[in-house]
Amino acid sequence: MVRSMIAGVAGLKAHQSKMDVIGNNIANVNTWGFKGYSYNFKDSMYTNSIKSAAGSELAGAAGGRNASQVGYGSQLSSISNVFENGAPSPSANPMDCMIDGTGFFLVGNMVNGNFSDIASAGLYLSRVGIFRVDDNNYLVDDQRSYVYGYAVQEGTGIPETPAVGGSGTFNDVPVTFNETNGKITIGGITVQSSVTNKSKLQTAINDWIAFVTKFKVQDDGTGNLQVVDAKGDPMQAMDQADTPVDVSDKIIELSKVTLGVTELGASLDTAKFKVSAKATGENYTTDVEPVGTTLGGTLDPATRVEGNDLVPAVLAVYSDELSALKIPIDENTGLPYKLNNYSINENGVVVGVDELNRTIVIGQVALVSVQNPNGLEKTSGYYYTIGENAGDVYDVKPGTGPAGIIKPGNLEMANVDLANEFANIITTQRGFQANSKIITVTDEMLQELVNMKR
């Protein structure tokens, strides 16, 4: 009878442990990346009431006999992690991502330099991709752990450098207005106008602006410069004495004209406007300064922009070793690129957009493949450590194997089946009640034995 009570107590403990597992599963039904657990029973130890014996065919011998065993209830066999993928839940943040496959993200504290041995790096594995860029330009998750992957090799991943025409602003350019013939002369460039009186000065100014914004100086094919209109027809720039003006020894374009005084009836003394290199990428250097002399104005050094030609992008090549992912250095400034609007694609490539709307590659997130995922050990949060029975652990690039691909804009929901958990609650409760009944009945039998003595 005492054995039955021991078996009942063992059954109570086992069913209580199973209820603990069920409770943990249900408590984490809304935890990102949570993997449910299953509780498995096994028989407790047995004692032989009658030992087994072999039979004999000799005369007078007895036949065989099976052993008669009595068990001591049930106990924990194992608590297994169910590593089935959870359903995707859409996220408004493009940097949130989940793994569609069996792999894990590699995260943890800072490891200096590059490495390839994951097991000895002291890092964690994770199924939750809530990623951000911190104030030190590193990619991190919401637990402040660095995200590891493949950095861009030096000399690659350089974005296209847009072509920029050189330019500069000239101030205090002389302005005269001939009321007799209605001509406005600004910086030695005279525009014919139908205006013959000062009251229509604004119209004359507008005519000059319309002309000069289309005005270009280009090579006539023989090595000489000529002034042309928007259609390319030759024109002549004249000075105040109606003498042809040598505008520049360099191809230029006049644009973005702003007059110093534009009120009707006001006297105009000076103006300012911007001179830009006609050809995209052509440098605006001191060679163009004679234009300022011709125009009669002065170049504002603060407005000078050095032109540059378009430089094609260099495609990113990723390292084969792991490192913490960080925004790369801009070779032109020696500082990290100033990025915003980060995103990640299916291959785990993390990019940002800089101030020039260029796509800058930060790196490629690594996935970790584990031979025996049930050999991983859970820690606080949603991290796993690599247990002794995890088997081979190695890194792979997303989309190159069973580790899977990245699904950006989604987070993985828990794989807990509530219907199944509620059914397990019922069977576990009934099992607990049955074992408690064994203890109650055994107690009543012991009570009867005591009463017999009285």
Secondary structure, DSSP 4 states (H G I P E B T S, - for coil): -HHHHHHHHHHHHHHHHHHHHHHHHHHTTTSTT---EEEEEEE--EEEEE--B----STT----B--EEEE--EEEEEEEE--PPPPEEE-S-TTEEEEESS-EEEEES---S-B--STTTT-EEES-EEEEE-TTSBEEETTSPEEEEEEBPTT-SBPPB--B--EEEEEEEEEEEETTTTEEEETTEEE--S--SGGGHHHHHHHHHHHHTT-EEEE-SSS-EEEE-TT--EE--B-TTS-B----SS-EEEEEEEES--STTPPP-EEEEEEEESSTT----GGGTHHHHHHT-EE-GGG-B--B--B--B---B-SSBEE-BPPBPTTTSSB--EEEEEE-TT-EEEEEETTS-EEEEEEE-EEEES-GGGEEE-STTEEEE-TT---EEEE-TTSSTT-EEEETEEEPP---HHHHHHHHHHHHHHHHHHHHHHHHHHHHHHHHHHHH-
